[in-house]
C-alpha cells in the first residue's frame, strides 16, 4: 500500500492526514497514484457546522483551507469529509486488483483530510454538500466504493460519509441492552437503524435538543423513548436519562453530535462498566478520559474509526433493507438540492 509520504510538505515524515500541508499538484507524481476529477464534496457535519458558525462565506472558507493545506482538513475541528468524482488517470504501478480505469465514478472511503485536493472552483453549497471542480489524489491500496446504480450521487455520498458507524455499532450492541443515542442527525439516525437491525430487542433512547429532529425520529419509529435535552448540559441530561432508566443508566451510549462539550453528559448517562462510543469529531480525548475520572464512572470508551471492514456495502445494504432510513436520506438530499 502507498501511504502518500511523498506528498507531504510539512512536517516531513508524517502521513498526509497528520500533515499541516501536502502537495496537491493536480497530476500524477508517483506511479502508485490515481488522479480523480472531483465534482462534489460532502463535508463532515462537525466541520460544516464550524464553517457556518464563523458566519463567513463557506466557499471562501473552503478555498482558503484547501489552498493553505493542500487538502480539505478543517484546522479548527481537525475533520474533513468525503468526495466523489471520475477517475482521470491511473498510475502505471497501481495494483491491477484495484480495478479502476478512466471514467469510473468513485467515492474514496477515506477522509479528505488524508487526500491531496486541488480546487479549480467552488459552486453551490447545499447542506453539507458542495459542488466543486477539482482534482484529488487517491493512493494505491486505499478503500473506495463505486456508485451503486440504485442510489443518487447525493445519497450515496452522504451515506459513505457516515458508513463506518454501521459495522462499528453492529459489533457493539446486543439484545436486551439499553442504548442511548446522543444526537439525532444523520449519523445518529443511522446508528438507531443499525441498533434496531442488529439487536431488535434493545431499548433505544434518542436524545437531541432540536424538537424538529426529534419529531422526525418519532416518525421513523426507531426510538423507544425520546428525550429533548442539550448534551452540553450534563446535569440536565443526567436527570432525564435517570428518569428514563430508573436511575440504572445505559449499557451503551453512542455520541453522534457535531458540537463540542458533550463528553461529560455521555459518560454520566452510562451505567458503571458500560460502553461510551464517541463517533463525533467534536470529541476531545482529554475531556472524555478525565470525565470518567471526575465522575468516578468506570466505563469503556471507544473512539469511532473512520474505517471499518465492509462499511460501504453495509451502509447501502442497511438503506435497502430499512425503507424508513432510505426515505430519510432521500428526503434530506432533496432538501439540500432545493
Phi and psi in degrees as a GROMACS rama.xvg file:
@    title "Ramachandran Plot"
@    xaxis  label "Phi"
@    yaxis  label "Psi"
@TYPE xy
-94.2003  122.632  UNK-2
-94.0159  -2.76141  UNK-3
81.8785  17.6202  UNK-4
-56.5029  -33.9733  UNK-5
-66.1519  -15.7173  UNK-6
-92.1606  -8.72705  UNK-7
-77.7893  130.532  UNK-8
-100.337  -44.3116  UNK-9
-151.661  129.356  UNK-10
-82.5606  148.387  UNK-11
-62.3073  145.492  UNK-12
94.7506  -4.49071  UNK-13
-102.766  165.418  UNK-14
-74.1067  157.99  UNK-15
-56.2519  -34.7408  UNK-16
-61.9541  -37.293  UNK-17
-86.2951  -7.22247  UNK-18
-75.0007  148.744  UNK-19
-74.2957  -33.9794  UNK-20
-150.762  137.662  UNK-21
-124.703  161.184  UNK-22
-79.7152  112.351  UNK-23
-104.439  26.6254  UNK-24
-51.0223  123.638  UNK-25
-81.2936  55.9685  UNK-26
-156.974  161.431  UNK-27
-71.9969  123.394  UNK-28
-110.239  -6.63388  UNK-29
-145.25  141.866  UNK-30
-66.1194  -9.03566  UNK-31
-107.488  34.8952  UNK-32
-114.561  153.143  UNK-33
-121.03  127.076  UNK-34
-95.201  126.133  UNK-35
-118.44  132.696  UNK-36
-88.1107  114.118  UNK-37
-94.2836  135.902  UNK-38
-124.471  -9.68346  UNK-39
-151.451  134.908  UNK-40
-114.786  145.098  UNK-41
-120.905  102.778  UNK-42
-72.9412  145.977  UNK-43
-66.5297  152.894  UNK-44
-60.3262  -38.2836  UNK-45
-63.6962  -45.8045  UNK-46
-66.5141  -42.1727  UNK-47
-66.302  -38.4266  UNK-48
-61.8257  -38.9897  UNK-49
-65.9423  -41.9826  UNK-50
-57.3516  -44.0043  UNK-51
-68.2116  -35.6549  UNK-52
-65.9236  -26.472  UNK-53
-68.3065  -25.231  UNK-54
79.0284  -5.79068  UNK-55
-86.039  173.508  UNK-56
-63.2331  125.563  UNK-57
-65.4033  -39.7283  UNK-58
-60.501  -41.5304  UNK-59
-65.8631  -41.1652  UNK-60
-63.4449  -40.6131  UNK-61
-63.2527  -46.6465  UNK-62
-62.654  -37.7336  UNK-63
-66.7502  -42.9637  UNK-64
-65.5865  -49.3084  UNK-65
-66.5511  -37.2046  UNK-66
-65.244  -35.4818  UNK-67
-86.7941  -30.267  UNK-68
-106.543  -17.429  UNK-69
77.8854  13.049  UNK-70
-164.01  162.343  UNK-71
-87.1951  95.1133  UNK-72
-143.801  95.3102  UNK-73
-58.3231  119.673  UNK-74
-72.3806  -16.4744  UNK-75
-88.1604  -49.2957  UNK-76
-92.9351  -11.1025  UNK-77
61.4612  28.1148  UNK-78
-119.561  172.256  UNK-79
-134.261  -107.54  UNK-80
164.157  -157.064  UNK-81
-134.05  164.803  UNK-82
-137.868  165.709  UNK-83
-139.301  147.188  UNK-84
-173.355  -174.088  UNK-85
-107.213  137.092  UNK-86
-63.8264  127.858  UNK-87
-103.179  -35.1884  UNK-88
-156.805  143.054  UNK-89
-117.281  126.973  UNK-90
-59.7516  150.322  UNK-91
-67.7353  -19.2622  UNK-92
-105.432  8.75931  UNK-93
-66.0325  135.301  UNK-94
-54.9191  125.967  UNK-95
-57.3792  -25.8789  UNK-96
-67.0393  -13.1038  UNK-97
-64.4135  -27.1045  UNK-98
57.1418  47.5827  UNK-99
-126.374  143.569  UNK-100
-141.926  165.996  UNK-101
-52.4797  134.031  UNK-102
95.0475  -16.7866  UNK-103
-67.0183  133.458  UNK-104
-82.2179  128.531  UNK-105
-137.578  141.466  UNK-106
-117.094  103.039  UNK-107
-60.7672  130.874  UNK-108
-89.0221  58.8426  UNK-109
-145.958  139.21  UNK-110
-63.8338  142.387  UNK-111
-64.6139  -12.4667  UNK-112
-69.7296  -10.022  UNK-113
-113.599  -1.09676  UNK-114
-115.095  124.802  UNK-115
-55.7951  132.296  UNK-116
-138.59  131.716  UNK-117
-120.71  126.017  UNK-118
-106.18  120.516  UNK-119
-79.6751  -36.92  UNK-120
-160.353  158.692  UNK-121
-122.5  130.683  UNK-122
-106.576  -135.672  UNK-123
-71.6776  142.136  UNK-124
-104.655  120.949  UNK-125
-126.664  103.032  UNK-126
63.3768  -122.69  UNK-127
-91.5753  -1.25081  UNK-128
-105.673  143.225  UNK-129
-132.436  125.448  UNK-130
-77.6478  131.855  UNK-131
-141.04  167.238  UNK-132
-123.544  116.091  UNK-133
-161.326  -176.416  UNK-134
-131.716  141.792  UNK-135
-129.887  158.491  UNK-136
-113.487  123.824  UNK-137
-106.611  134.049  UNK-138
-93.5553  144.478  UNK-139
-52.8895  126.655  UNK-140
101.692  -14.7445  UNK-141
-72.6002  151.819  UNK-142
-74.6167  149.993  UNK-143
-153.642  163.467  UNK-144
-128.915  140.305  UNK-145
-78.5086  162.784  UNK-146
-79.2454  115.576  UNK-147
-63.537  138.541  UNK-148
-66.6034  -18.1519  UNK-149
-98.7328  12.0204  UNK-150
-128.989  144.368  UNK-151
-70.4334  160.165  UNK-152
-59.109  -43.4733  UNK-153
-64.3272  -43.3934  UNK-154
-68.0556  -42.435  UNK-155
-62.3207  -44.0351  UNK-156
-66.0994  -41.0365  UNK-157
-63.1834  -38.4135  UNK-158
-70.3556  -41.8459  UNK-159
-62.652  -33.5106  UNK-160
-55.7665  -35.7933  UNK-161
-116.737  15.7207  UNK-162
-62.4354  -30.954  UNK-163
-67.4971  -15.5264  UNK-164
-69.8542  -26.3657  UNK-165
-66.8617  -56.9036  UNK-166
-64.9395  -32.3855  UNK-167
-70.6821  -39.6185  UNK-168
-70.3352  -37.1386  UNK-169
-57.4188  -35.6884  UNK-170
-94.1607  8.24313  UNK-171
-113.74  -9.37817  UNK-172
-126.091  152.55  UNK-173
-139.525  163.181  UNK-174
-56.8758  144.983  UNK-175
88.5473  -11.1455  UNK-176
-81.1094  156.48  UNK-177
-99.9975  121.262  UNK-178
-118.282  121.464  UNK-179
-100.117  129.126  UNK-180
-112.981  114.243  UNK-181
-94.8157  112.769  UNK-182
106.616  120.016  UNK-183
-112.258  36.0917  UNK-184
-88.8326  -158.035  UNK-185
-58.856  -48.7218  UNK-186
-69.3279  -36.8226  UNK-187
-64.9796  -44.6772  UNK-188
-64.2116  -40.1919  UNK-189
-64.0494  -38.5431  UNK-190
-63.1147  -41.8675  UNK-191
-59.989  -45.9474  UNK-192
-63.3271  -36.321  UNK-193
-68.1309  -42.1905  UNK-194
-62.7935  -43.7264  UNK-195
-61.1418  -37.0763  UNK-196
-75.1945  -45.8586  UNK-197
-74.0912  -41.4731  UNK-198
-132.899  75.5329  UNK-199
-60.1156  -18.7538  UNK-200
-91.0676  2.53547  UNK-201
-76.4158  153.573  UNK-202
-99.5423  121.482  UNK-203
-104.281  126.596  UNK-204
-114.001  127.365  UNK-205
-106.509  134.388  UNK-206
-130.168  130.626  UNK-207
-163.225  150.933  UNK-208
-83.9869  -11.4878  UNK-209
-92.7344  115.942  UNK-210
-62.9837  -38.0493  UNK-211
-65.8201  -41.5485  UNK-212
-61.5429  -42.303  UNK-213
-68.2561  -34.6935  UNK-214
-61.2696  -39.6142  UNK-215
-67.0391  -41.3671  UNK-216
-60.5022  -41.646  UNK-217
-61.0993  -40.8687  UNK-218
-70.7968  -27.8587  UNK-219
-72.8995  -28.3733  UNK-220
80.7173  15.7913  UNK-221
-83.0406  -27.8022  UNK-222
-100.481  142.777  UNK-223
-89.0105  -25.1966  UNK-224
-146.707  140.732  UNK-225
-123.165  134.042  UNK-226
-123.01  127.571  UNK-227
-98.0083  107.585  UNK-228
-158.569  159.334  UNK-229
-99.8681  117.133  UNK-230
-68.5377  -7.58913  UNK-231
-82.0383  -4.38819  UNK-232
-116.964  86.1631  UNK-233
-61.7689  -31.8455  UNK-234
-64.0334  -44.2384  UNK-235
-60.6138  -44.3772  UNK-236
-67.3185  -42.2279  UNK-237
-58.2831  -43.1791  UNK-238
-65.5896  -44.1938  UNK-239
-68.4264  -42.4758  UNK-240
-69.3058  -36.339  UNK-241
-59.8597  -42.8071  UNK-242
-64.3063  -36.7207  UNK-243
-77.1294  -19.2741  UNK-244
-121.484  15.0206  UNK-245
54.3966  37.5306  UNK-246
62.2843  22.6163  UNK-247
-91.9891  -16.5829  UNK-248
75.7693  -179.868  UNK-249
-107.643  146.803  UNK-250
-69.5911  -39.8662  UNK-251
-134.584  134.205  UNK-252
-119.621  123.958  UNK-253
-109.933  109.013  UNK-254
-90.6029  113.853  UNK-255
-126.134  35.2844  UNK-256
-89.6001  171.892  UNK-257
-124  22.0181  UNK-258
-126.561  155.572  UNK-259
-78.3021  172.186  UNK-260
70.0179  38.0285  UNK-261
-114.841  7.90147  UNK-262
-65.0279  -47.3657  UNK-263
-63.0609  -42.6408  UNK-264
-61.6429  -38.9813  UNK-265
-66.425  -43.258  UNK-266
-67.1398  -42.3925  UNK-267
-66.3315  -23.08  UNK-268
-80.2822  -15.5055  UNK-269
-89.1928  145.533  UNK-270
-72.0871  162.872  UNK-271
-62.2579  132.845  UNK-272
73.9193  11.9326  UNK-273
-80.8025  -174.133  UNK-274
-121.714  132.634  UNK-275
-116.601  119.66  UNK-276
-109.146  112.839  UNK-277
-96.3624  107.988  UNK-278
-102.043  1.85585  UNK-279
-89.2493  134.194  UNK-280
-74.1784  -6.84156  UNK-281
-87.6453  -1.64744  UNK-282
-70.2191  138.675  UNK-283
-112.205  125.951  UNK-284
-59.0669  -40.4786  UNK-285
-63.5925  -39.8783  UNK-286
-69.0555  -36.125  UNK-287
-69.8487  -48.7063  UNK-288
-65.4916  -45.8057  UNK-289
-76.0883  -19.2341  UNK-290
-66.1621  -35.1571  UNK-291
-67.7116  -36.6743  UNK-292
-62.5601  -48.8484  UNK-293
-70.3411  -24.7977  UNK-294
-103.367  -2.60803  UNK-295
53.3812  40.7887  UNK-296
-113.714  108.548  UNK-297
-81.3663  86.6455  UNK-298
-113.698  159.2  UNK-299
-89.7736  125.018  UNK-300
-103.654  128.85  UNK-301
-120.089  129.704  UNK-302
-97.7147  124.332  UNK-303
-61.7735  133.974  UNK-304
-81.9975  150.099  UNK-305
-78.4062  -12.7473  UNK-306
-133.476  139.885  UNK-307
-150.077  137.678  UNK-308
-54.3601  128.543  UNK-309
78.7728  12.1238  UNK-310
-61.2375  -42.4231  UNK-311
-63.9904  -49.1242  UNK-312
-62.504  -36.9984  UNK-313
-69.6125  -38.5898  UNK-314
-70.5024  -37.1261  UNK-315
-69.6711  -36.0419  UNK-316
-63.8588  -41.6842  UNK-317
-61.5109  -43.051  UNK-318
-64.4119  -36.8409  UNK-319
-69.4476  -36.5785  UNK-320
-80.0733  -35.6285  UNK-321
-102.977  94.3041  UNK-322
-62.1768  -33.2037  UNK-323
-65.4499  -39.4503  UNK-324
-68.1118  -42.4248  UNK-325
-63.0115  -42.4224  UNK-326
-59.5085  -39.1693  UNK-327
-60.727  -48.1696  UNK-328
-63.8156  -43.5194  UNK-329
-67.2804  -37.7561  UNK-330
-63.6241  -43.704  UNK-331
-71.4519  -30.3115  UNK-332
-66.4  -37.5339  UNK-333
-68.0419  -38.7688  UNK-334
-62.7977  -40.77  UNK-335
-63.9476  -34.8053  UNK-336
-89.6136  -6.1076  UNK-337
